[in-house]
Amino acid sequence: MFLREFLYMDIDKVRSLQAQLNGGVEEEARETLRGDKKNSGGVKGFLEHQQQWGSESYIQKSLVDAVFPAVEEALEVEGFLHDISEEIQKKENWANGFLQEKFPAGTVVRITAPGFMFDVRYLASIFRAFSSGISGLQGIGAVDIQDYREQSGSKRGGSQKGSARKKEEPLRGELEDLVVEFGKSSNPALAGMDPNQLRSLIRVTQGIFSPGLHMNFIPIDGEDYQVRVRLQENRKYLDSEPEILFAQYGIGAQEWTLVGTIGHYPPKEEVKMGRPNFMTATQRVRRNKLASFVNRFIAEIGSSGLVDLPQYPSFSVVPFAVYRTVGNKPNMLESLHGEDGE
């Protein structure tokens, strides 16, 4: 018996599984105790007095937290759920195609491994706070300024040293504009930092990790093997701002448990585009050929690591729930880093 602290749960998927396993979904229980008393004035001074007693029960509570453990257990008992936590800790299973063969796409899996959150929106908010702080310190003369714009020839907005550009909250694609203008400092701790570098880092990460909360599971320390999870917004528990989530859970790896279905494995071999052949001799578009050509092109870009797709041999998982257990239990991070953290 252990308690789960949920970071994420897709209620619709969980209830769908429960309905298929048990033939229905229990929504609520009721139990109410009620007493009514009624007094009213009537015609010609007659008075009506009515008192009703009865018992009707009404207790309404969310059953979601109780539903998922039951669904998880039922999936395991019925043989649908495969715990692959140990399998993904072995390097040979990643390299020889073992995982792809034994656990193909669509397999329901449970993975307990070190994982960390990432959200480019949080990165942008950190850079906004950092650049605003530096700009403020420079504005009051607490930090020496070397105007990087004069050195680099940059003509980006903000004509005065240390001035903060006032902008409304940006839309997707404008996260880089959260960075406030500041001058390059001679302070060794800030050497080499300027607003353009911070914006460039946001642009890179925004391409590789589309805005939203990602969970990256790293089962083998120091290796590139990764289980990628994108947590869809507007689901239960995932209702906090990125700043709050990261303030609560931090940016480092800790042990999480993921339950979901394997989404897909990227191709092992390098994708070869070939010549486009989606046009017929009469200049008509062959729709299936066009879609196949575009998908191969996307796969080729995905293998570069510059878009939000897993790289071989990593794979993606469609999550039902992500949680961590509450209470004392052996931590997998100790087995990866040693008892003394080395």
C-alpha positions in Angstrom: 0.0 0.0 0.0 1.4 3.4 -0.9 0.0 6.9 -1.6 0.2 8.6 -4.9 0.8 12.3 -5.4 -0.4 13.0 -8.9 1.3 15.6 -11.1 -1.0 14.7 -14.1 -4.0 12.6 -14.9 -6.0 12.4 -18.1 -9.4 11.8 -16.6 -11.2 11.1 -19.9 -8.7 8.3 -20.8 -8.8 6.9 -17.2 -12.6 6.8 -17.2 -12.7 5.2 -20.7 -10.4 2.5 -19.4 -12.6 1.9 -16.3 -15.7 1.7 -18.4 -14.1 -0.9 -20.7 -12.7 -2.9 -17.8 -15.8 -2.7 -15.5 -18.7 -2.0 -17.8 -19.4 1.5 -16.5 -18.2 4.4 -14.5 -19.4 5.3 -11.0 -19.7 9.1 -10.9 -21.0 9.9 -7.3 -22.7 8.8 -4.1 -25.5 10.6 -2.4 -26.6 10.8 1.2 -28.5 13.7 2.7 -30.3 14.4 6.0 -33.0 17.1 5.5 -35.5 18.9 7.6 -38.0 21.5 6.3 -40.3 23.9 8.1 -42.7 26.2 6.4 -44.8 29.1 7.7 -47.1 31.2 5.5 -49.9 33.7 5.8 -53.3 32.9 4.3 -56.6 34.6 3.4 -58.8 36.0 6.3 -56.0 35.6 8.8 -55.7 31.9 8.6 -52.2 30.7 9.1 -50.6 27.7 7.5 -48.0 25.7 9.3 -46.3 22.8 7.7 -43.3 20.8 8.8 -41.7 18.0 6.8 -39.0 15.6 8.0 -37.2 13.1 5.9 -33.9 11.6 5.2 -32.2 11.7 2.0 -28.5 11.2 1.8 -26.2 13.4 -0.3 -22.4 13.1 -0.2 -20.7 14.1 -3.4 -17.0 13.6 -3.8 -14.6 13.2 -6.6 -13.9 9.5 -7.3 -11.0 10.2 -9.6 -8.3 9.6 -7.1 -9.8 6.3 -6.1 -10.5 5.3 -9.7 -7.0 5.4 -11.1 -5.4 3.0 -8.6 -8.2 0.6 -9.3 -7.8 1.0 -13.0 -4.0 0.5 -12.7 -4.5 -2.6 -10.7 -7.1 -4.0 -13.1 -4.9 -3.4 -16.1 -2.1 -5.3 -14.4 -4.3 -8.2 -13.3 -5.8 -8.6 -16.8 -2.3 -8.6 -18.3 -2.5 -5.3 -20.2 -0.1 -3.4 -18.1 3.7 -4.0 -18.4 6.1 -2.5 -15.9 9.2 -1.9 -18.0 11.2 0.0 -15.4 13.9 -2.6 -15.1 14.1 -3.3 -18.9 14.9 0.4 -19.7 17.8 0.4 -17.2 19.8 -2.0 -19.4 21.7 -0.4 -22.2 21.6 -3.5 -24.5 17.7 -3.3 -24.5 17.9 0.1 -26.2 20.5 -0.8 -28.8 19.4 -4.2 -30.1 15.7 -3.4 -30.8 14.5 -5.4 -27.8 12.1 -2.7 -26.6 10.6 -2.1 -30.0 10.0 -5.8 -30.6 8.7 -6.7 -27.1 6.8 -3.5 -26.4 5.5 -2.1 -29.7 3.6 1.1 -30.1 0.2 0.9 -28.2 1.5 -1.2 -25.4 0.3 -0.1 -21.9 3.4 0.5 -19.8 4.4 1.7 -16.4 7.8 3.3 -16.0 9.3 4.4 -12.7 12.5 6.3 -13.4 14.3 9.6 -12.7 12.5 12.3 -14.6 12.6 16.1 -14.9 10.2 18.7 -16.1 10.9 21.2 -18.9 8.9 24.1 -20.2 10.2 26.8 -22.5 7.7 29.3 -21.0 9.4 28.8 -17.6 12.8 29.4 -19.2 11.5 32.6 -20.8 10.0 33.8 -17.4 13.4 33.1 -15.7 15.2 35.1 -18.4 12.7 37.9 -18.0 13.3 38.0 -14.3 17.1 37.8 -14.7 17.3 40.4 -17.4 15.0 42.8 -15.5 17.1 42.4 -12.4 20.3 43.1 -14.2 18.7 46.1 -16.0 17.6 47.4 -12.6 21.0 47.0 -11.0 22.6 48.8 -14.0 20.0 51.5 -13.8 21.0 52.4 -10.2 24.7 52.0 -10.9 25.2 48.8 -8.9 26.7 46.9 -11.9 29.2 48.3 -14.4 27.9 48.6 -17.9 29.6 48.0 -21.3 26.9 48.7 -23.9 26.9 45.5 -25.9 24.8 47.2 -28.6 27.6 49.5 -29.6 30.1 46.5 -29.7 27.8 44.2 -31.7 26.0 46.7 -33.8 22.7 45.3 -32.7 19.7 47.5 -33.4 17.2 45.6 -31.3 14.7 47.8 -29.4 15.6 49.8 -26.2 17.7 52.8 -26.9 18.9 53.5 -23.4 21.2 51.4 -21.3 19.4 49.3 -18.8 15.9 50.3 -20.0 13.2 47.7 -19.8 10.9 47.4 -22.8 7.2 47.3 -21.7 5.4 44.5 -23.6 2.2 42.6 -23.0 2.4 38.9 -22.4 3.6 37.5 -25.7 1.9 34.9 -27.9 3.5 31.7 -28.9 6.6 32.5 -31.0 7.2 35.7 -29.1 8.6 34.3 -25.9 12.0 35.7 -26.7 10.6 39.2 -26.4 10.2 38.8 -22.7 13.9 39.4 -22.3 14.6 42.9 -21.1 17.4 45.0 -22.6 20.5 45.4 -20.5 24.1 46.3 -21.2 26.9 43.8 -21.1 28.6 43.9 -17.8 32.3 43.7 -16.8 31.3 41.7 -13.8 33.1 38.3 -14.2 30.0 36.4 -13.1 28.0 37.9 -15.9 30.7 37.9 -18.6 29.6 36.9 -22.0 25.9 37.4 -21.3 23.7 39.7 -23.3 20.0 39.9 -24.3 20.5 38.5 -27.8 22.2 35.3 -26.4 19.3 34.8 -24.0 16.8 35.3 -26.9 18.7 32.8 -29.1 18.6 30.2 -26.4 14.8 30.6 -26.1 14.4 30.3 -29.9 16.4 27.1 -29.9 14.5 25.5 -27.0 11.2 26.6 -28.4 11.9 24.7 -31.6 13.1 21.6 -29.8 10.4 21.6 -27.1 7.2 23.2 -28.2 5.7 25.5 -25.5 4.0 23.3 -22.8 5.1 21.0 -20.0 7.3 18.1 -20.9 8.5 15.2 -18.8 11.8 13.7 -19.7 12.6 10.3 -18.1 16.3 9.4 -18.1 16.6 5.8 -16.9 20.4 5.4 -17.4 22.5 8.2 -16.0 24.9 9.8 -18.6 23.2 8.2 -21.6 21.0 9.7 -24.3 18.2 7.2 -23.8 15.1 9.0 -23.1 11.3 8.5 -22.6 9.5 11.6 -23.8 6.1 12.7 -22.4 4.1 15.7 -23.3 1.6 16.6 -20.7 -1.6 18.0 -22.2 -3.0 21.1 -20.5 -6.4 21.5 -19.0 -6.2 18.0 -17.4 -6.6 17.3 -13.7 -3.8 18.4 -11.5 -2.0 20.2 -14.3 -3.7 23.5 -13.6 -0.8 25.5 -12.1 1.3 28.1 -13.8 4.7 26.8 -14.9 6.4 29.1 -12.3 4.4 27.4 -9.5 5.1 23.9 -10.7 8.8 24.5 -10.9 8.9 26.3 -7.6 7.2 23.3 -6.0 9.0 20.4 -7.7 12.3 22.1 -8.8 14.2 21.6 -12.1 16.3 18.6 -11.1 15.5 14.9 -11.7 13.5 13.0 -9.1 11.7 9.7 -9.2 8.3 9.7 -11.0 6.0 7.0 -12.2 4.4 7.2 -15.6 1.5 5.0 -16.8 0.4 5.3 -20.4 0.7 3.7 -23.9 3.9 3.8 -26.0 3.3 6.4 -28.6 5.9 5.7 -31.2 9.5 4.8 -31.9 11.5 6.9 -34.4 13.1 5.0 -37.3 16.5 3.5 -36.7 17.9 4.1 -40.1 18.5 7.6 -41.5 15.4 8.7 -43.5 16.1 9.1 -47.2 13.9 11.6 -48.9 14.3 10.6 -52.6 12.7 12.4 -55.4 9.1 13.7 -54.9 6.7 11.5 -56.9 3.3 12.7 -55.8 2.3 14.1 -59.1 0.7 12.1 -61.9 1.6 12.3 -65.6 -1.5 14.5 -66.0 -0.4 16.9 -63.3 -2.8 15.6 -60.6 -1.7 15.4 -57.0 -1.5 11.8 -55.5 -2.7 12.6 -52.0 -1.3 9.6 -50.3 2.1 10.0 -51.9 2.2 13.7 -51.0 1.4 12.9 -47.3 4.0 10.2 -47.3 6.6 12.5 -48.7 5.9 15.2 -46.2 6.0 12.7 -43.3 9.4 11.4 -44.5 10.6 15.0 -44.6 9.3 15.6 -41.0 11.1 12.4 -39.9 14.3 13.5 -41.4 14.1 16.8 -39.5 13.1 14.9 -36.4 16.3 12.8 -36.5 18.3 16.1 -36.3 17.0 16.8 -32.8 15.8 20.3 -33.8 12.0 19.6 -33.5 9.7 18.2 -30.9 10.1 14.5 -31.8 12.0 11.7 -30.1 15.4 10.6 -31.6 16.2 6.9 -32.0 16.4 4.9 -29.8 14.3 7.1 -27.5 10.5 6.8 -27.7 7.4 8.7 -26.6 4.6 7.7 -24.3 1.0 8.9 -24.3 0.3 9.5 -20.6 -2.7 8.3 -18.5 -1.1 9.6 -15.3 2.2 10.8 -13.8 2.7 10.5 -10.1 5.2 10.1 -7.4 4.8 7.9 -4.3 4.4 9.5 -0.9 6.4 8.0 2.0 9.8 6.3 2.4 10.9 3.9 -0.3 14.2 3.1 -2.1 15.1 5.9 -4.5 16.4 5.0 -8.0 18.5 8.1 -8.1 20.8 6.5 -5.4 21.4 3.5 -7.6 22.4 5.8 -10.5 24.6 8.2 -8.6 25.7 6.1 -5.6 24.8 6.5 -2.0 27.1 9.5 -1.6 25.8 11.2 -4.7 28.9 10.6 -6.8 
